[in-house]
Amino acid sequence: MNFDKVNQLLDKYKDNNGGYESFEKVSKKDRKAFADAVNALGEPLSKMAVITE
């Protein structure tokens, strides 16, 4: 998983002014999907510390 998945989720909530809808309007299903996508980004980043040490 990468930033593309996060961006796809964010695109669903863009408003007409170039911003985003309130988080209150995000469905529970999409909140879970956001959390999973962001957590998935953390895994490769945590491995980078080992590589750079």
mmCIF file of the N, C-alpha and C atoms, coordinates in Angstrom:
data_MODEL
# 
_entry.id   MODEL 
# 
loop_
_atom_site.group_PDB 
_atom_site.id 
_atom_site.type_symbol 
_atom_site.label_atom_id 
_atom_site.label_alt_id 
_atom_site.label_comp_id 
_atom_site.label_asym_id 
_atom_site.label_entity_id 
_atom_site.label_seq_id 
_atom_site.pdbx_PDB_ins_code 
_atom_site.Cartn_x 
_atom_site.Cartn_y 
_atom_site.Cartn_z 
_atom_site.occupancy 
_atom_site.B_iso_or_equiv 
_atom_site.pdbx_formal_charge 
_atom_site.auth_seq_id 
_atom_site.auth_comp_id 
_atom_site.auth_asym_id 
_atom_site.auth_atom_id 
_atom_site.pdbx_PDB_model_num 
ATOM 1   N N  . MET A 1 1  ? 0.850   -1.179 0.000  1.00 0.00 ? 1  MET A N  1 
ATOM 2   C CA . MET A 1 1  ? 0.000   0.000  0.000  1.00 0.00 ? 1  MET A CA 1 
ATOM 3   C C  . MET A 1 1  ? 0.891   1.236  0.000  1.00 0.00 ? 1  MET A C  1 
ATOM 4   N N  . ASN A 1 2  ? 0.423   2.285  -0.622 1.00 0.00 ? 2  ASN A N  1 
ATOM 5   C CA . ASN A 1 2  ? 1.221   3.496  -0.709 1.00 0.00 ? 2  ASN A CA 1 
ATOM 6   C C  . ASN A 1 2  ? 0.333   4.730  -0.622 1.00 0.00 ? 2  ASN A C  1 
ATOM 7   N N  . PHE A 1 3  ? 0.909   5.864  -0.959 1.00 0.00 ? 3  PHE A N  1 
ATOM 8   C CA . PHE A 1 3  ? 0.155   7.109  -0.877 1.00 0.00 ? 3  PHE A CA 1 
ATOM 9   C C  . PHE A 1 3  ? -1.015  7.147  -1.854 1.00 0.00 ? 3  PHE A C  1 
ATOM 10  N N  . ASP A 1 4  ? -0.976  6.367  -2.914 1.00 0.00 ? 4  ASP A N  1 
ATOM 11  C CA . ASP A 1 4  ? -2.081  6.347  -3.875 1.00 0.00 ? 4  ASP A CA 1 
ATOM 12  C C  . ASP A 1 4  ? -3.393  5.956  -3.205 1.00 0.00 ? 4  ASP A C  1 
ATOM 13  N N  . LYS A 1 5  ? -3.343  4.981  -2.318 1.00 0.00 ? 5  LYS A N  1 
ATOM 14  C CA . LYS A 1 5  ? -4.553  4.537  -1.617 1.00 0.00 ? 5  LYS A CA 1 
ATOM 15  C C  . LYS A 1 5  ? -5.094  5.653  -0.725 1.00 0.00 ? 5  LYS A C  1 
ATOM 16  N N  . VAL A 1 6  ? -4.213  6.333  -0.013 1.00 0.00 ? 6  VAL A N  1 
ATOM 17  C CA . VAL A 1 6  ? -4.633  7.445  0.844  1.00 0.00 ? 6  VAL A CA 1 
ATOM 18  C C  . VAL A 1 6  ? -5.238  8.551  -0.017 1.00 0.00 ? 6  VAL A C  1 
ATOM 19  N N  . ASN A 1 7  ? -4.586  8.863  -1.128 1.00 0.00 ? 7  ASN A N  1 
ATOM 20  C CA . ASN A 1 7  ? -5.094  9.916  -2.014 1.00 0.00 ? 7  ASN A CA 1 
ATOM 21  C C  . ASN A 1 7  ? -6.448  9.554  -2.610 1.00 0.00 ? 7  ASN A C  1 
ATOM 22  N N  . GLN A 1 8  ? -6.659  8.298  -2.945 1.00 0.00 ? 8  GLN A N  1 
ATOM 23  C CA . GLN A 1 8  ? -7.965  7.855  -3.455 1.00 0.00 ? 8  GLN A CA 1 
ATOM 24  C C  . GLN A 1 8  ? -9.056  8.098  -2.417 1.00 0.00 ? 8  GLN A C  1 
ATOM 25  N N  . LEU A 1 9  ? -8.757  7.768  -1.186 1.00 0.00 ? 9  LEU A N  1 
ATOM 26  C CA . LEU A 1 9  ? -9.728  7.982  -0.113 1.00 0.00 ? 9  LEU A CA 1 
ATOM 27  C C  . LEU A 1 9  ? -9.997  9.466  0.090  1.00 0.00 ? 9  LEU A C  1 
ATOM 28  N N  . LEU A 1 10 ? -8.942  10.267 0.066  1.00 0.00 ? 10 LEU A N  1 
ATOM 29  C CA . LEU A 1 10 ? -9.104  11.707 0.246  1.00 0.00 ? 10 LEU A CA 1 
ATOM 30  C C  . LEU A 1 10 ? -9.915  12.328 -0.884 1.00 0.00 ? 10 LEU A C  1 
ATOM 31  N N  . ASP A 1 11 ? -9.701  11.855 -2.103 1.00 0.00 ? 11 ASP A N  1 
ATOM 32  C CA . ASP A 1 11 ? -10.411 12.408 -3.262 1.00 0.00 ? 11 ASP A CA 1 
ATOM 33  C C  . ASP A 1 11 ? -11.924 12.314 -3.112 1.00 0.00 ? 11 ASP A C  1 
ATOM 34  N N  . LYS A 1 12 ? -12.395 11.303 -2.415 1.00 0.00 ? 12 LYS A N  1 
ATOM 35  C CA . LYS A 1 12 ? -13.837 11.135 -2.218 1.00 0.00 ? 12 LYS A CA 1 
ATOM 36  C C  . LYS A 1 12 ? -14.436 12.276 -1.403 1.00 0.00 ? 12 LYS A C  1 
ATOM 37  N N  . TYR A 1 13 ? -13.603 12.971 -0.644 1.00 0.00 ? 13 TYR A N  1 
ATOM 38  C CA . TYR A 1 13 ? -14.101 13.987 0.279  1.00 0.00 ? 13 TYR A CA 1 
ATOM 39  C C  . TYR A 1 13 ? -13.645 15.404 -0.069 1.00 0.00 ? 13 TYR A C  1 
ATOM 40  N N  . LYS A 1 14 ? -13.149 15.605 -1.292 1.00 0.00 ? 14 LYS A N  1 
ATOM 41  C CA . LYS A 1 14 ? -12.781 16.955 -1.726 1.00 0.00 ? 14 LYS A CA 1 
ATOM 42  C C  . LYS A 1 14 ? -14.045 17.785 -1.894 1.00 0.00 ? 14 LYS A C  1 
ATOM 43  N N  . ASP A 1 15 ? -13.937 19.057 -1.523 1.00 0.00 ? 15 ASP A N  1 
ATOM 44  C CA . ASP A 1 15 ? -15.078 19.941 -1.737 1.00 0.00 ? 15 ASP A CA 1 
ATOM 45  C C  . ASP A 1 15 ? -14.817 20.836 -2.957 1.00 0.00 ? 15 ASP A C  1 
ATOM 46  N N  . ASN A 1 16 ? -15.763 21.676 -3.283 1.00 0.00 ? 16 ASN A N  1 
ATOM 47  C CA . ASN A 1 16 ? -15.662 22.521 -4.477 1.00 0.00 ? 16 ASN A CA 1 
ATOM 48  C C  . ASN A 1 16 ? -14.677 23.671 -4.328 1.00 0.00 ? 16 ASN A C  1 
ATOM 49  N N  . ASN A 1 17 ? -14.204 23.923 -3.123 1.00 0.00 ? 17 ASN A N  1 
ATOM 50  C CA . ASN A 1 17 ? -13.278 25.027 -2.874 1.00 0.00 ? 17 ASN A CA 1 
ATOM 51  C C  . ASN A 1 17 ? -11.825 24.578 -2.844 1.00 0.00 ? 17 ASN A C  1 
ATOM 52  N N  . GLY A 1 18 ? -11.574 23.330 -3.168 1.00 0.00 ? 18 GLY A N  1 
ATOM 53  C CA . GLY A 1 18 ? -10.208 22.817 -3.147 1.00 0.00 ? 18 GLY A CA 1 
ATOM 54  C C  . GLY A 1 18 ? -9.787  22.269 -1.796 1.00 0.00 ? 18 GLY A C  1 
ATOM 55  N N  . GLY A 1 19 ? -10.711 22.264 -0.865 1.00 0.00 ? 19 GLY A N  1 
ATOM 56  C CA . GLY A 1 19 ? -10.434 21.716 0.458  1.00 0.00 ? 19 GLY A CA 1 
ATOM 57  C C  . GLY A 1 19 ? -11.109 20.358 0.603  1.00 0.00 ? 19 GLY A C  1 
ATOM 58  N N  . TYR A 1 20 ? -11.422 20.021 1.830  1.00 0.00 ? 20 TYR A N  1 
ATOM 59  C CA . TYR A 1 20 ? -12.030 18.721 2.108  1.00 0.00 ? 20 TYR A CA 1 
ATOM 60  C C  . TYR A 1 20 ? -13.234 18.888 3.020  1.00 0.00 ? 20 TYR A C  1 
ATOM 61  N N  . GLU A 1 21 ? -14.145 17.943 2.919  1.00 0.00 ? 21 GLU A N  1 
ATOM 62  C CA . GLU A 1 21 ? -15.314 17.916 3.788  1.00 0.00 ? 21 GLU A CA 1 
ATOM 63  C C  . GLU A 1 21 ? -14.875 17.722 5.235  1.00 0.00 ? 21 GLU A C  1 
ATOM 64  N N  . SER A 1 22 ? -15.743 18.095 6.149  1.00 0.00 ? 22 SER A N  1 
ATOM 65  C CA . SER A 1 22 ? -15.494 17.879 7.566  1.00 0.00 ? 22 SER A CA 1 
ATOM 66  C C  . SER A 1 22 ? -15.342 16.387 7.846  1.00 0.00 ? 22 SER A C  1 
ATOM 67  N N  . PHE A 1 23 ? -14.464 16.062 8.788  1.00 0.00 ? 23 PHE A N  1 
ATOM 68  C CA . PHE A 1 23 ? -14.259 14.654 9.147  1.00 0.00 ? 23 PHE A CA 1 
ATOM 69  C C  . PHE A 1 23 ? -15.549 14.024 9.646  1.00 0.00 ? 23 PHE A C  1 
ATOM 70  N N  . GLU A 1 24 ? -16.452 14.839 10.166 1.00 0.00 ? 24 GLU A N  1 
ATOM 71  C CA . GLU A 1 24 ? -17.741 14.331 10.642 1.00 0.00 ? 24 GLU A CA 1 
ATOM 72  C C  . GLU A 1 24 ? -18.557 13.707 9.511  1.00 0.00 ? 24 GLU A C  1 
ATOM 73  N N  . LYS A 1 25 ? -18.281 14.114 8.275  1.00 0.00 ? 25 LYS A N  1 
ATOM 74  C CA . LYS A 1 25 ? -19.018 13.588 7.122  1.00 0.00 ? 25 LYS A CA 1 
ATOM 75  C C  . LYS A 1 25 ? -18.404 12.307 6.561  1.00 0.00 ? 25 LYS A C  1 
ATOM 76  N N  . VAL A 1 26 ? -17.249 11.918 7.080  1.00 0.00 ? 26 VAL A N  1 
ATOM 77  C CA . VAL A 1 26 ? -16.589 10.695 6.621  1.00 0.00 ? 26 VAL A CA 1 
ATOM 78  C C  . VAL A 1 26 ? -17.300 9.495  7.242  1.00 0.00 ? 26 VAL A C  1 
ATOM 79  N N  . SER A 1 27 ? -17.675 8.545  6.414  1.00 0.00 ? 27 SER A N  1 
ATOM 80  C CA . SER A 1 27 ? -18.391 7.367  6.916  1.00 0.00 ? 27 SER A CA 1 
ATOM 81  C C  . SER A 1 27 ? -17.491 6.539  7.838  1.00 0.00 ? 27 SER A C  1 
ATOM 82  N N  . LYS A 1 28 ? -18.110 5.748  8.693  1.00 0.00 ? 28 LYS A N  1 
ATOM 83  C CA . LYS A 1 28 ? -17.336 4.880  9.588  1.00 0.00 ? 28 LYS A CA 1 
ATOM 84  C C  . LYS A 1 28 ? -16.471 3.913  8.786  1.00 0.00 ? 28 LYS A C  1 
ATOM 85  N N  . LYS A 1 29 ? -17.019 3.420  7.689  1.00 0.00 ? 29 LYS A N  1 
ATOM 86  C CA . LYS A 1 29 ? -16.272 2.499  6.828  1.00 0.00 ? 29 LYS A CA 1 
ATOM 87  C C  . LYS A 1 29 ? -15.021 3.191  6.275  1.00 0.00 ? 29 LYS A C  1 
ATOM 88  N N  . ASP A 1 30 ? -15.171 4.441  5.815  1.00 0.00 ? 30 ASP A N  1 
ATOM 89  C CA . ASP A 1 30 ? -14.025 5.163  5.269  1.00 0.00 ? 30 ASP A CA 1 
ATOM 90  C C  . ASP A 1 30 ? -13.045 5.589  6.360  1.00 0.00 ? 30 ASP A C  1 
ATOM 91  N N  . ARG A 1 31 ? -13.540 5.871  7.555  1.00 0.00 ? 31 ARG A N  1 
ATOM 92  C CA . ARG A 1 31 ? -12.625 6.180  8.664  1.00 0.00 ? 31 ARG A CA 1 
ATOM 93  C C  . ARG A 1 31 ? -11.706 4.995  8.930  1.00 0.00 ? 31 ARG A C  1 
ATOM 94  N N  . LYS A 1 32 ? -12.281 3.803  8.901  1.00 0.00 ? 32 LYS A N  1 
ATOM 95  C CA . LYS A 1 32 ? -11.479 2.582  9.088  1.00 0.00 ? 32 LYS A CA 1 
ATOM 96  C C  . LYS A 1 32 ? -10.491 2.422  7.937  1.00 0.00 ? 32 LYS A C  1 
ATOM 97  N N  . ALA A 1 33 ? -10.951 2.693  6.723  1.00 0.00 ? 33 ALA A N  1 
ATOM 98  C CA . ALA A 1 33 ? -10.075 2.582  5.554  1.00 0.00 ? 33 ALA A CA 1 
ATOM 99  C C  . ALA A 1 33 ? -8.934  3.593  5.634  1.00 0.00 ? 33 ALA A C  1 
ATOM 100 N N  . PHE A 1 34 ? -9.228  4.821  6.083  1.00 0.00 ? 34 PHE A N  1 
ATOM 101 C CA . PHE A 1 34 ? -8.176  5.827  6.273  1.00 0.00 ? 34 PHE A CA 1 
ATOM 102 C C  . PHE A 1 34 ? -7.148  5.337  7.289  1.00 0.00 ? 34 PHE A C  1 
ATOM 103 N N  . ALA A 1 35 ? -7.635  4.849  8.410  1.00 0.00 ? 35 ALA A N  1 
ATOM 104 C CA . ALA A 1 35 ? -6.733  4.376  9.465  1.00 0.00 ? 35 ALA A CA 1 
ATOM 105 C C  . ALA A 1 35 ? -5.851  3.240  8.954  1.00 0.00 ? 35 ALA A C  1 
ATOM 106 N N  . ASP A 1 36 ? -6.446  2.308  8.248  1.00 0.00 ? 36 ASP A N  1 
ATOM 107 C CA . ASP A 1 36 ? -5.677  1.181  7.712  1.00 0.00 ? 36 ASP A CA 1 
ATOM 108 C C  . ASP A 1 36 ? -4.638  1.649  6.701  1.00 0.00 ? 36 ASP A C  1 
ATOM 109 N N  . ALA A 1 37 ? -5.031  2.584  5.826  1.00 0.00 ? 37 ALA A N  1 
ATOM 110 C CA . ALA A 1 37 ? -4.113  3.077  4.793  1.00 0.00 ? 37 ALA A CA 1 
ATOM 111 C C  . ALA A 1 37 ? -2.941  3.838  5.407  1.00 0.00 ? 37 ALA A C  1 
ATOM 112 N N  . VAL A 1 38 ? -3.224  4.680  6.387  1.00 0.00 ? 38 VAL A N  1 
ATOM 113 C CA . VAL A 1 38 ? -2.152  5.448  7.033  1.00 0.00 ? 38 VAL A CA 1 
ATOM 114 C C  . VAL A 1 38 ? -1.246  4.520  7.839  1.00 0.00 ? 38 VAL A C  1 
ATOM 115 N N  . ASN A 1 39 ? -1.828  3.570  8.534  1.00 0.00 ? 39 ASN A N  1 
ATOM 116 C CA . ASN A 1 39 ? -1.013  2.606  9.280  1.00 0.00 ? 39 ASN A CA 1 
ATOM 117 C C  . ASN A 1 39 ? -0.122  1.798  8.352  1.00 0.00 ? 39 ASN A C  1 
ATOM 118 N N  . ALA A 1 40 ? -0.631  1.468  7.181  1.00 0.00 ? 40 ALA A N  1 
ATOM 119 C CA . ALA A 1 40 ? 0.168   0.714  6.211  1.00 0.00 ? 40 ALA A CA 1 
ATOM 120 C C  . ALA A 1 40 ? 1.366   1.530  5.727  1.00 0.00 ? 40 ALA A C  1 
ATOM 121 N N  . LEU A 1 41 ? 1.237   2.844  5.685  1.00 0.00 ? 41 LEU A N  1 
ATOM 122 C CA . LEU A 1 41 ? 2.363   3.697  5.300  1.00 0.00 ? 41 LEU A CA 1 
ATOM 123 C C  . LEU A 1 41 ? 3.461   3.659  6.356  1.00 0.00 ? 41 LEU A C  1 
ATOM 124 N N  . GLY A 1 42 ? 3.091   3.479  7.599  1.00 0.00 ? 42 GLY A N  1 
ATOM 125 C CA . GLY A 1 42 ? 4.059   3.473  8.687  1.00 0.00 ? 42 GLY A CA 1 
ATOM 126 C C  . GLY A 1 42 ? 4.991   2.277  8.664  1.00 0.00 ? 42 GLY A C  1 
ATOM 127 N N  . GLU A 1 43 ? 4.522   1.160  8.171  1.00 0.00 ? 43 GLU A N  1 
ATOM 128 C CA . GLU A 1 43 ? 5.334   -0.061 8.162  1.00 0.00 ? 43 GLU A CA 1 
ATOM 129 C C  . GLU A 1 43 ? 6.621   0.107  7.357  1.00 0.00 ? 43 GLU A C  1 
ATOM 130 N N  . PRO A 1 44 ? 6.558   0.538  6.097  1.00 0.00 ? 44 PRO A N  1 
ATOM 131 C CA . PRO A 1 44 ? 7.812   0.722  5.350  1.00 0.00 ? 44 PRO A CA 1 
ATOM 132 C C  . PRO A 1 44 ? 8.698   1.810  5.955  1.00 0.00 ? 44 PRO A C  1 
ATOM 133 N N  . LEU A 1 45 ? 8.075   2.846  6.507  1.00 0.00 ? 45 LEU A N  1 
ATOM 134 C CA . LEU A 1 45 ? 8.861   3.922  7.116  1.00 0.00 ? 45 LEU A CA 1 
ATOM 135 C C  . LEU A 1 45 ? 9.611   3.427  8.344  1.00 0.00 ? 45 LEU A C  1 
ATOM 136 N N  . SER A 1 46 ? 8.996   2.542  9.114  1.00 0.00 ? 46 SER A N  1 
ATOM 137 C CA . SER A 1 46 ? 9.672   2.022  10.304 1.00 0.00 ? 46 SER A CA 1 
ATOM 138 C C  . SER A 1 46 ? 10.878  1.172  9.918  1.00 0.00 ? 46 SER A C  1 
ATOM 139 N N  . LYS A 1 47 ? 10.823  0.539  8.778  1.00 0.00 ? 47 LYS A N  1 
ATOM 140 C CA . LYS A 1 47 ? 11.943  -0.270 8.310  1.00 0.00 ? 47 LYS A CA 1 
ATOM 141 C C  . LYS A 1 47 ? 13.099  0.590  7.807  1.00 0.00 ? 47 LYS A C  1 
ATOM 142 N N  . MET A 1 48 ? 12.806  1.820  7.401  1.00 0.00 ? 48 MET A N  1 
ATOM 143 C CA . MET A 1 48 ? 13.859  2.714  6.918  1.00 0.00 ? 48 MET A CA 1 
ATOM 144 C C  . MET A 1 48 ? 14.869  3.025  8.007  1.00 0.00 ? 48 MET A C  1 
ATOM 145 N N  . ALA A 1 49 ? 14.412  3.149  9.237  1.00 0.00 ? 49 ALA A N  1 
ATOM 146 C CA . ALA A 1 49 ? 15.319  3.455  10.340 1.00 0.00 ? 49 ALA A CA 1 
ATOM 147 C C  . ALA A 1 49 ? 16.375  2.368  10.472 1.00 0.00 ? 49 ALA A C  1 
ATOM 148 N N  . VAL A 1 50 ? 15.983  1.144  10.286 1.00 0.00 ? 50 VAL A N  1 
ATOM 149 C CA . VAL A 1 50 ? 16.923  0.025  10.367 1.00 0.00 ? 50 VAL A CA 1 
ATOM 150 C C  . VAL A 1 50 ? 17.932  0.104  9.225  1.00 0.00 ? 50 VAL A C  1 
ATOM 151 N N  . ILE A 1 51 ? 17.479  0.461  8.061  1.00 0.00 ? 51 ILE A N  1 
ATOM 152 C CA . ILE A 1 51 ? 18.348  0.551  6.886  1.00 0.00 ? 51 ILE A CA 1 
ATOM 153 C C  . ILE A 1 51 ? 19.363  1.680  7.032  1.00 0.00 ? 51 ILE A C  1 
ATOM 154 N N  . THR A 1 52 ? 18.934  2.805  7.600  1.00 0.00 ? 52 THR A N  1 
ATOM 155 C CA . THR A 1 52 ? 19.807  3.977  7.672  1.00 0.00 ? 52 THR A CA 1 
ATOM 156 C C  . THR A 1 52 ? 20.758  3.954  8.855  1.00 0.00 ? 52 THR A C  1 
ATOM 157 N N  . GLU A 1 53 ? 20.568  3.046  9.785  1.00 0.00 ? 53 GLU A N  1 
ATOM 158 C CA . GLU A 1 53 ? 21.447  2.993  10.961 1.00 0.00 ? 53 GLU A CA 1 
ATOM 159 C C  . GLU A 1 53 ? 22.794  2.406  10.629 1.00 0.00 ? 53 GLU A C  1 
# 
